[in-house]
Amino acid sequence: MKKSHCWKKLACLLGMAVFVLSQSLPVSAKSIPYDSYNYDYREYIRYTPAAYLPAGNVDIADYVFQGSPVGKLLSPQDLCADGKGRVYVADTGNNRIVVMDEALTRIEDVIDGFINQGKEDGFNQPGGVCISEKGQIYVADSQNRRVVVLEKDHTLTRIIADPQSESLEDGFVFTPLRIAVDYADRLYVIAQNMFEGIMVFEENGKFSTFFGTIDVEISLWDKFWKRVATKEERSKQKLYIPTEFTGLDTDPKGFVYATNLDANGIQGVRRLNPSGVDVIKKGQNLNLGGDLQTAGTTEYAGPSQFTDVTYRENGIYSCLDRKRGRIFTYDHEGNLLYVFGGLGTQDGTFRLPTAIEEVNGKILVLDGTLCEILTFEVTEYGRLINEATALRYDGDEASAVGIWERVLELDENNELAHVGIGKAYLTAGDYKQAMKHLKIGMAREYYSVAYRRYRNEMLRKGASAFLSCMVILVIALLVARRFRKKKRRR
């Protein structure tokens, strides 16, 4: 009996020790609820260490503002951050904007109404929110068919509604869904059933033009059948309507990053210059559509569906895939840096992700079904890639070499790291080492440059040695000839 009691006590102590140890483990050692991966040059999936890990879900149901519970979010659709890190959430179902501190631990403000021409006014299913550099709050008041501009104290600055232009169809109903504002206070609006592109409004609120229209490509085969088909057959054929945009963000230089649904899974994000021309770079795989369709993934049919984008810094931007619940992050050259996230019921996974933002190095994702904000913290692997990419963006390839080498210690198959090291050696003039890393990184263009310079260098060295040998040989022949002449005279 005593032995049995001792064994039970020992088992109990052991169980408690295991529990305490599991709670004290770092985040990286705990189970990750999603796969982290990238694609190689041949477009095969290569699993990688996690770049970001779940840091918690934020549910504001029990938060208090001015002595009263705030209540749970209801069908939230958008979030953004101002220059000080405060987070603004478009609480669509509750017809309000909720403002939180940068740590997401406190409610700083709740905007559910304002004074409009001496009368109380409010929102009706606000779908989008953004903050200008001046600190003004722009709200896409969707079902009221307007954009409301407020000061921090809720004072109404202006209302943008019922745009007028010859380029707008008769009977067009203005229903703003997502909005963004640049450094010059130009307002960019994604409106419902507006296929001509993003609507642009000047600082005074006047509609000026469409922006970034996506051209529809029709195959020769479809053009042929449209010509030979009867009127009845043409009425049954699919309509070729330009793609709608789904989310947008601006960078400090005034470029607009905008996501769209791409049926081909090739380009789900664009970088539009002030003229509305897409100037984004597509990277080595020439693909900015999320998951590659050639990778043989069968978990989800069809291409990714980007619903939002956030520009971070140093040319890095992240796109949110609502179909797979994944976050795809690219550098300024269009190279895929890392992928993380997923749909599911575990902590750290999404039900219906609707918006993405970065605040002080953390990635925030708003879930419209969970009605929560999911936060993700960077790992050592992700931090190293971000730092090396930033140095590369600034043109400091040499300083990035050591960081890329540490990335390779964590992920030996990281082709981008080999390319970064190879480009540094190329700049430094060590063409042989550059060729070695660029070959592993499958960077054909840069490898060709390194090979050509290495070949020319070898030819110069060879030519120099050859000419030296020829000079020595000629001198030797002349000396021998003179020696023979002297010998004959004797």
C-alpha positions as CSV (number, residue, x, y, z in Angstrom):
1,M,0.0,0.0,0.0
2,K,2.8,2.4,0.8
3,K,4.5,1.6,-2.4
4,S,1.4,2.3,-4.4
5,H,0.9,5.6,-2.6
6,C,4.5,6.6,-3.4
7,W,4.1,5.7,-7.1
8,K,0.9,7.8,-7.3
9,K,2.7,10.7,-5.6
10,L,5.6,10.5,-8.0
11,A,3.3,10.3,-11.0
12,C,1.5,13.4,-9.7
13,L,4.7,15.4,-9.3
14,L,5.9,14.3,-12.7
15,G,2.7,15.4,-14.3
16,M,2.9,18.8,-12.6
17,A,6.5,19.2,-13.8
18,V,5.5,18.4,-17.4
19,F,2.7,21.0,-17.2
20,V,4.9,23.7,-15.8
21,L,7.6,22.9,-18.4
22,S,5.2,23.1,-21.3
23,Q,3.9,26.4,-20.1
24,S,7.4,27.8,-19.8
25,L,8.4,26.8,-23.3
26,P,9.0,29.6,-25.8
27,V,6.4,30.3,-28.4
28,S,8.6,28.7,-31.2
29,A,8.7,25.4,-29.3
30,K,4.9,25.1,-29.2
31,S,2.8,23.5,-31.9
32,I,2.2,25.8,-34.9
33,P,-1.3,25.5,-36.3
34,Y,-0.2,26.1,-39.9
35,D,2.5,25.3,-42.4
36,S,5.2,27.8,-43.4
37,Y,6.6,27.4,-46.8
38,N,7.9,29.0,-50.0
39,Y,8.4,28.0,-53.6
40,D,11.7,27.2,-55.4
41,Y,12.7,28.2,-58.9
42,R,10.9,25.1,-60.3
43,E,7.8,26.1,-58.4
44,Y,7.9,23.2,-55.9
45,I,6.8,23.8,-52.3
46,R,9.7,24.0,-49.9
47,Y,8.7,24.0,-46.2
48,T,10.5,26.6,-44.1
49,P,10.8,27.6,-40.5
50,A,7.9,29.9,-39.4
51,A,8.5,33.5,-40.1
52,Y,5.6,34.6,-37.8
53,L,3.9,32.9,-34.9
54,P,0.5,33.5,-33.3
55,A,0.7,35.9,-30.4
56,G,-2.9,35.8,-29.3
57,N,-6.5,36.8,-30.2
58,V,-8.0,40.1,-29.1
59,D,-11.7,40.1,-28.2
60,I,-12.9,43.4,-27.0
61,A,-16.2,42.1,-25.6
62,D,-15.1,42.7,-22.0
63,Y,-13.2,46.0,-22.6
64,V,-14.6,49.1,-21.0
65,F,-14.8,52.7,-22.3
66,Q,-16.0,55.6,-20.2
67,G,-17.3,53.1,-17.6
68,S,-19.4,51.0,-19.9
69,P,-18.6,47.6,-21.6
70,V,-17.7,48.1,-25.3
71,G,-19.3,44.8,-26.3
72,K,-18.1,42.3,-29.0
73,L,-17.3,43.4,-32.5
74,L,-19.9,42.4,-35.1
75,S,-19.0,41.6,-38.7
76,P,-15.9,43.9,-38.7
77,Q,-14.6,44.6,-42.2
78,D,-11.5,46.8,-41.9
79,L,-8.7,48.1,-39.7
80,C,-5.9,50.5,-40.0
81,A,-3.3,52.2,-37.8
82,D,-2.2,55.9,-37.5
83,G,1.3,57.2,-37.1
84,K,1.4,56.6,-33.4
85,G,0.3,53.0,-33.7
86,R,-3.3,53.4,-32.6
87,V,-5.6,50.9,-34.3
88,Y,-8.9,51.8,-35.8
89,V,-11.5,49.1,-36.5
90,A,-14.5,49.4,-38.7
91,D,-17.0,47.6,-36.5
92,T,-19.5,47.3,-39.4
93,G,-22.3,45.4,-37.7
94,N,-22.3,47.8,-34.7
95,N,-22.2,50.9,-36.9
96,R,-19.1,52.4,-35.2
97,I,-15.4,52.9,-35.3
98,V,-13.5,51.5,-32.4
99,V,-10.1,53.0,-31.5
100,M,-7.5,50.9,-29.6
101,D,-4.0,51.7,-28.2
102,E,-1.0,50.2,-30.0
103,A,-0.8,47.2,-27.6
104,L,-4.5,46.4,-28.1
105,T,-5.1,46.4,-24.4
106,R,-7.2,49.5,-24.0
107,I,-10.1,51.2,-25.8
108,E,-9.2,54.9,-26.5
109,D,-12.3,56.0,-28.4
110,V,-15.6,54.8,-29.8
111,I,-16.9,56.8,-32.7
112,D,-20.6,56.1,-33.3
113,G,-21.9,59.5,-34.3
114,F,-21.1,63.1,-35.1
115,I,-22.9,66.4,-35.6
116,N,-23.9,67.1,-39.2
117,Q,-25.4,70.6,-39.9
118,G,-26.5,70.9,-36.3
119,K,-28.1,67.5,-36.1
120,E,-26.9,64.2,-34.8
121,D,-25.8,61.8,-37.5
122,G,-24.3,58.3,-37.5
123,F,-22.9,55.4,-39.6
124,N,-24.8,52.7,-41.5
125,Q,-22.5,49.6,-41.9
126,P,-19.2,51.3,-42.3
127,G,-17.0,49.1,-44.4
128,G,-13.6,50.8,-44.5
129,V,-11.5,53.2,-42.4
130,C,-8.2,55.0,-42.9
131,I,-6.2,57.8,-41.3
132,S,-4.5,60.7,-43.2
133,E,-1.1,62.1,-42.3
134,K,-3.0,65.1,-40.8
135,G,-4.7,62.7,-38.4
136,Q,-8.2,63.0,-40.0
137,I,-10.4,59.9,-39.9
138,Y,-11.9,58.8,-43.2
139,V,-14.8,56.3,-42.9
140,A,-16.5,54.5,-45.8
141,D,-20.1,54.8,-44.6
142,S,-21.2,52.1,-47.1
143,Q,-25.0,51.9,-46.7
144,N,-25.3,55.7,-46.3
145,R,-23.5,55.9,-49.7
146,R,-20.9,58.4,-48.6
147,V,-17.4,58.9,-47.2
148,V,-17.3,60.8,-43.9
149,V,-14.2,62.8,-42.9
150,L,-13.8,63.6,-39.2
151,E,-11.3,65.2,-36.9
152,K,-10.0,63.4,-33.8
153,D,-12.6,65.1,-31.7
154,H,-15.4,63.8,-34.0
155,T,-15.9,67.2,-35.6
156,L,-17.2,66.7,-39.2
157,T,-14.8,68.1,-41.8
158,R,-16.7,67.1,-44.9
159,I,-18.9,64.4,-46.5
160,I,-18.1,63.0,-49.9
161,A,-21.3,61.6,-51.6
162,D,-23.1,61.4,-54.9
163,P,-20.1,62.0,-57.2
164,Q,-20.9,63.7,-60.5
165,S,-19.0,63.1,-63.8
166,E,-19.7,62.4,-67.4
167,S,-17.6,59.2,-67.0
168,L,-20.1,57.8,-64.5
169,E,-23.1,55.9,-65.8
170,D,-26.6,57.2,-65.3
171,G,-28.2,55.8,-62.1
172,F,-24.8,54.9,-60.6
173,V,-25.2,54.4,-56.8
174,F,-22.1,55.3,-54.9
175,T,-21.4,52.6,-52.3
176,P,-17.8,52.9,-50.9
177,L,-16.4,49.7,-49.5
178,R,-12.7,50.3,-48.9
179,I,-10.7,53.6,-48.8
180,A,-7.2,54.9,-48.6
181,V,-5.7,58.4,-48.5
182,D,-2.2,59.5,-49.6
183,Y,0.2,62.2,-48.4
184,A,-1.6,64.8,-50.6
185,D,-5.0,63.9,-49.1
186,R,-6.2,62.3,-52.4
187,L,-8.8,59.8,-51.6
188,Y,-8.9,56.4,-53.3
189,V,-12.2,54.5,-53.1
190,I,-13.2,50.9,-54.0
191,A,-16.9,51.2,-54.7
192,Q,-19.4,48.4,-55.1
193,N,-20.2,47.4,-58.7
194,M,-17.6,49.9,-60.0
195,F,-15.6,47.9,-62.6
196,E,-13.8,50.9,-64.3
197,G,-11.2,51.0,-61.5
198,I,-10.5,52.8,-58.2
199,M,-12.3,56.1,-57.8
200,V,-10.1,59.1,-57.0
201,F,-11.3,62.2,-55.2
202,E,-9.3,65.4,-54.7
203,E,-8.7,67.0,-51.4
204,N,-11.9,69.1,-51.8
205,G,-13.9,65.9,-52.2
206,K,-14.6,66.3,-55.9
207,F,-14.4,63.1,-58.0
208,S,-11.6,63.4,-60.6
209,T,-10.9,60.2,-62.4
210,F,-10.7,56.4,-62.4
211,F,-7.5,54.8,-61.3
212,G,-5.6,51.6,-62.2
213,T,-8.3,50.1,-64.4
214,I,-7.5,46.4,-65.1
215,D,-7.8,45.6,-68.8
216,V,-9.7,42.4,-69.7
217,E,-7.8,40.0,-72.0
218,I,-9.9,38.1,-74.5
219,S,-8.4,35.2,-76.4
220,L,-8.4,35.0,-80.2
221,W,-10.7,31.9,-79.9
222,D,-13.3,33.9,-77.9
223,K,-13.1,36.8,-80.3
224,F,-13.7,34.4,-83.2
225,W,-16.7,32.8,-81.6
226,K,-18.2,36.2,-80.8
227,R,-18.1,37.1,-84.5
228,V,-19.6,33.9,-85.8
229,A,-22.1,33.3,-83.0
230,T,-25.8,34.2,-83.4
231,K,-27.4,36.8,-81.3
232,E,-29.0,34.2,-79.0
233,E,-25.7,32.4,-78.6
234,R,-23.9,35.7,-77.7
235,S,-26.5,36.4,-75.0
236,K,-25.6,33.2,-73.3
237,Q,-21.8,33.7,-73.5
238,K,-20.0,35.0,-70.4
239,L,-19.5,38.7,-70.0
240,Y,-16.0,40.1,-70.0
241,I,-16.2,42.5,-67.1
242,P,-13.0,44.1,-65.6
243,T,-11.9,42.8,-62.3
244,E,-13.0,44.5,-59.1
245,F,-10.4,45.6,-56.6
246,T,-10.7,44.3,-53.0
247,G,-8.3,46.1,-50.8
248,L,-5.8,49.0,-50.9
249,D,-3.0,50.8,-49.1
250,T,-0.6,53.6,-49.8
251,D,3.2,53.9,-49.2
252,P,5.0,57.1,-48.2
253,K,5.9,57.9,-51.8
254,G,2.3,58.0,-52.9
255,F,2.1,54.7,-54.7
256,V,-1.1,52.7,-54.2
257,Y,-1.0,49.0,-53.5
258,A,-4.3,47.4,-54.5
259,T,-5.5,43.8,-54.4
260,N,-7.9,42.2,-56.9
261,L,-9.4,38.8,-57.6
262,D,-7.5,37.1,-60.4
263,A,-9.1,34.0,-61.9
264,N,-5.8,32.9,-63.3
265,G,-3.9,33.2,-60.0
266,I,-1.0,35.2,-61.6
267,Q,-1.4,38.7,-60.3
268,G,-3.6,39.5,-57.3
269,V,-1.8,42.8,-56.3
270,R,-0.7,45.9,-58.1
271,R,1.5,48.9,-57.4
272,L,0.0,51.9,-59.1
273,N,2.0,55.1,-59.7
274,P,0.4,58.5,-59.5
275,S,-0.7,58.1,-63.2
276,G,-2.5,54.8,-62.3
277,V,0.0,52.6,-64.2
278,D,1.0,49.3,-62.6
279,V,4.7,49.4,-62.0
280,I,5.0,46.4,-59.7
281,K,7.8,43.9,-60.2
282,K,6.9,40.2,-60.4
283,G,10.0,38.5,-59.2
284,Q,11.7,35.3,-60.4
285,N,8.5,33.3,-60.8
286,L,6.6,36.1,-62.5
287,N,3.8,35.5,-60.1
288,L,2.0,37.7,-57.5
289,G,-1.1,35.6,-57.1
290,G,-0.4,33.7,-53.9
291,D,-0.2,29.9,-54.1
292,L,1.2,28.7,-57.4
293,Q,-1.2,26.5,-59.3
294,T,1.7,24.3,-60.6
295,A,2.7,23.3,-57.1
296,G,0.2,20.4,-57.0
297,T,-1.7,21.6,-53.9
298,T,-5.1,19.9,-53.6
299,E,-6.2,21.2,-50.3
300,Y,-8.1,24.1,-52.0
301,A,-9.2,24.2,-55.6
302,G,-8.5,27.3,-57.6
303,P,-6.2,30.3,-57.1
304,S,-5.8,32.4,-54.0
305,Q,-8.2,35.3,-53.4
306,F,-6.4,38.4,-52.0
307,T,-8.8,40.5,-50.0
308,D,-6.4,43.1,-48.5
309,V,-2.8,44.4,-48.6
310,T,-0.6,46.3,-46.2
311,Y,2.5,48.1,-47.2
312,R,5.1,47.7,-44.4
313,E,8.5,49.3,-45.0
314,N,11.6,48.9,-47.2
315,G,9.5,47.8,-50.1
316,I,8.0,44.9,-48.2
317,Y,4.2,44.3,-48.5
318,S,1.9,41.5,-47.3
319,C,-1.3,40.2,-49.0
320,L,-4.1,38.5,-47.2
321,D,-5.6,35.4,-48.9
322,R,-9.2,35.0,-47.7
323,K,-9.6,31.6,-49.5
324,R,-6.8,29.8,-47.7
325,G,-6.3,32.2,-44.7
326,R,-2.7,32.7,-45.6
327,I,-0.5,35.8,-45.6
328,F,1.9,36.1,-48.6
329,T,4.8,38.6,-48.1
330,Y,6.8,40.0,-51.0
331,D,9.8,42.3,-51.4
332,H,10.2,45.3,-53.7
333,E,11.3,43.0,-56.6
334,G,8.3,40.8,-56.3
335,N,10.1,37.9,-54.7
336,L,8.0,35.8,-52.2
337,L,9.7,36.1,-48.8
338,Y,7.5,33.8,-46.7
339,V,4.0,32.4,-46.3
340,F,2.2,31.8,-43.0
341,G,-1.3,31.5,-41.6
342,G,-4.3,29.2,-42.3
343,L,-8.0,28.5,-41.9
344,G,-9.1,26.4,-39.0
345,T,-10.5,26.3,-35.5
346,Q,-7.2,26.3,-33.6
347,D,-5.8,29.4,-31.9
348,G,-3.9,31.4,-34.5
349,T,-6.0,30.3,-37.4
350,F,-8.8,32.2,-39.2
351,R,-12.4,31.7,-40.1
352,L,-12.9,34.6,-42.5
353,P,-10.0,37.1,-42.6
354,T,-11.0,40.5,-43.9
355,A,-8.2,43.0,-43.3
356,I,-4.5,43.1,-42.5
357,E,-2.2,45.7,-40.9
358,E,1.3,46.0,-39.4
359,V,1.8,47.8,-36.1
360,N,5.3,48.0,-34.5
361,G,6.5,44.9,-36.1
362,K,3.4,42.8,-35.3
363,I,1.0,41.6,-38.0
364,L,-2.6,42.2,-37.2
365,V,-5.4,40.3,-39.0
366,L,-9.1,41.1,-38.5
367,D,-11.5,38.2,-38.7
368,G,-15.0,39.0,-39.7
369,T,-16.5,35.7,-38.4
370,L,-14.5,35.4,-35.1
371,C,-15.0,39.1,-34.6
372,E,-11.5,39.3,-33.2
373,I,-8.1,40.7,-34.1
374,L,-5.4,38.0,-34.4
375,T,-1.8,39.1,-33.7
376,F,1.4,37.5,-35.0
377,E,5.0,38.1,-33.8
378,V,8.1,37.7,-35.9
379,T,10.5,34.8,-35.3
380,E,14.3,34.9,-35.6
381,Y,13.9,33.5,-39.1
382,G,11.4,36.2,-40.2
383,R,13.4,39.0,-38.6
384,L,16.6,38.0,-40.4
385,I,14.8,37.9,-43.7
386,N,13.2,41.3,-43.0
387,E,16.6,42.8,-42.1
388,A,18.4,41.4,-45.1
389,T,15.6,42.5,-47.4
390,A,15.8,46.0,-46.0
391,L,19.5,46.2,-46.6
392,R,19.1,44.9,-50.1
393,Y,16.4,47.6,-50.7
394,D,18.8,50.3,-49.6
395,G,21.5,48.8,-52.0
396,D,23.7,47.7,-49.1
397,E,24.3,44.1,-50.4
398,A,27.6,43.7,-48.6
399,S,26.1,44.3,-45.1
400,A,23.4,41.8,-45.8
401,V,25.7,38.9,-46.5
402,G,26.2,37.9,-42.9
403,I,22.5,38.0,-42.3
404,W,21.7,35.9,-45.3
405,E,24.3,33.3,-44.1
406,R,22.4,33.1,-40.8
407,V,19.2,32.6,-42.8
408,L,20.9,29.7,-44.6
409,E,21.8,28.1,-41.2
410,L,18.0,28.0,-40.5
411,D,16.9,27.2,-44.0
412,E,19.6,25.8,-46.3
413,N,17.2,25.7,-49.2
414,N,16.5,29.4,-49.2
415,E,17.2,30.5,-52.7
416,L,16.7,34.2,-52.0
417,A,19.6,34.1,-49.5
418,H,21.9,32.6,-52.0
419,V,20.9,35.2,-54.5
420,G,21.6,38.0,-52.0
421,I,25.0,36.6,-51.1
422,G,25.8,36.1,-54.8
423,K,24.8,39.7,-55.7
424,A,27.1,40.9,-52.9
425,Y,30.1,38.9,-54.3
426,L,29.2,40.2,-57.8
427,T,29.3,43.8,-56.6
428,A,32.6,43.1,-54.7
429,G,34.2,41.6,-57.9
430,D,34.5,38.1,-56.6
431,Y,32.9,36.6,-59.7
432,K,33.7,33.0,-58.9
433,Q,32.0,33.0,-55.6
434,A,29.1,35.0,-57.1
435,M,28.6,32.3,-59.7
436,K,28.5,29.6,-57.1
437,H,25.7,31.2,-55.0
438,L,23.8,32.6,-58.0
439,K,23.7,29.1,-59.5
440,I,22.3,27.6,-56.3
441,G,19.8,30.5,-56.2
442,M,18.8,29.9,-59.8
443,A,19.3,33.6,-60.6
444,R,20.0,33.1,-64.3
445,E,20.2,36.8,-65.2
446,Y,22.7,37.7,-62.5
447,Y,24.6,34.4,-63.1
448,S,25.1,35.4,-66.7
449,V,26.5,38.7,-65.7
450,A,28.9,37.1,-63.2
451,Y,29.9,34.5,-65.8
452,R,30.6,37.1,-68.4
453,R,32.7,39.2,-66.1
454,Y,34.6,36.1,-64.8
455,R,35.3,35.0,-68.4
456,N,36.5,38.4,-69.3
457,E,38.7,38.5,-66.2
458,M,40.2,35.1,-67.1
459,L,40.8,36.2,-70.7
460,R,42.6,39.3,-69.5
461,K,44.8,37.3,-67.2
462,G,45.4,34.7,-69.9
463,A,46.1,37.4,-72.5
464,S,48.5,39.1,-70.1
465,A,50.4,35.8,-69.5
466,F,50.3,35.0,-73.2
467,L,51.8,38.3,-74.2
468,S,54.4,38.1,-71.5
469,C,55.4,34.6,-72.8
470,M,55.6,36.0,-76.3
471,V,57.8,38.9,-75.3
472,I,60.1,36.5,-73.4
473,L,60.2,34.1,-76.4
474,V,61.0,36.9,-78.8
475,I,63.8,38.3,-76.6
476,A,65.1,34.7,-76.2
477,L,65.1,34.2,-80.0
478,L,66.9,37.5,-80.6
479,V,69.5,36.7,-78.0
480,A,70.0,33.2,-79.4
481,R,70.3,34.6,-83.0
482,R,72.9,37.2,-81.9
483,F,74.8,34.5,-80.1
484,R,74.9,32.2,-83.2
485,K,76.2,35.1,-85.3
486,K,79.1,35.8,-82.9
487,K,79.9,32.1,-82.9
488,R,80.1,32.0,-86.7
489,R,82.4,35.0,-86.8
490,R,84.9,33.2,-84.6
